[in-house]
Amino acid sequence: MPLRIHFTADDLARVRLAADPDALWELVLSLAQLQSARVPGALPPHHRAWAERSRRRLAAHRPHAPHRARHGAVRRPPHPELRGAVRLLAGLVPPRGSFPDFLTPADGGRFGAGLESVRALPAARLRADLAEVFTGARRADRFALHLADGDREARSALETALTVYQHELISPHARAMDAAVRRDRALRGRDLAHGGVQRLLARLPHPIRWRAPVLETAYPVDRDLFLEGRGLLLIPSFFCTVHPVSLIDPELPPVLVYPAQGEDAPTPAARPAELGGLAALMGPTRATALAALAETPCSTSELAQRLAASPGTASKHASVLRDAGLVASVRQGPAVLHTLTRLGRELLSAGIR
């Protein structure tokens, strides 16, 4: 069954790409994977390894006993509430199927911001989201019923469970998540720079298909989502593996969460001293800018931060590099996104000694 996302010309101009992993989307999708790990072959190898480590941590729940690593070092024991947190959240998030929209707020992003959005959720919206999920044969457990009734202790328990799960099972793997999303963003940024939004949408990973003006993907239910000028936020996700995911409520800001992909890790940014003759030829700042853009495409303000320079100075350096054919720049909303061209990558690769 497909999800069909219908674009207008205004929507194409409002396509955005998330800059960072969305913490609560990652948390919810990882929880579904943790439950799916019981089925052999249900997960790809690197996600299965995460799930196995997480399940071992759950099984090792002995809060008063030190946990020793292979060489005798004492490891941090699991949080005493970890198993309860997983059990509580699993009542809201099944291994397959829908989960309440309030767990993945549109203004989430980093974990603290997402948790604050959950904390501030109006009671009526929370009840509506739960009612949308627990229908037919799927029954709410006692905790979900308390949430729907507006019970304050249930709200507090939800916040605690999210925080414990994030700290214990997600935060230790933040580096891998960030790297996966950076690689995907670099790939999408180059598509956007070299072919515009149409190429960006056309090169999203399988099973997503762009047949203008409709973006279609495999989905658990047959559904049409009309953007109606609101645009679409694309969120690459480390823990999204089965098929892309969206929100249930069509009135919420539209998002599409898809499996993060990308080429092998790009050329790392080099220090001026490592850029050899390239720094002598171009000047250390422009050579460093070229190396910085090899990590991932970035806006002028982000480039300024990497160069420890003002936005005006970063803009001038980007302009010179663009005029030389080493950098391509494209406007994305209010910002300008800069990415290396093939010539820029070849020059950088030859210049690092």
Summary of the structure (lengths in Angstrom):
residues: 353
radius of gyration: 22.6
end to end distance: 52.0
largest distance: 69.8
contacts: 1087
relative contact order: 0.14
helix: 50%
strand: 14%
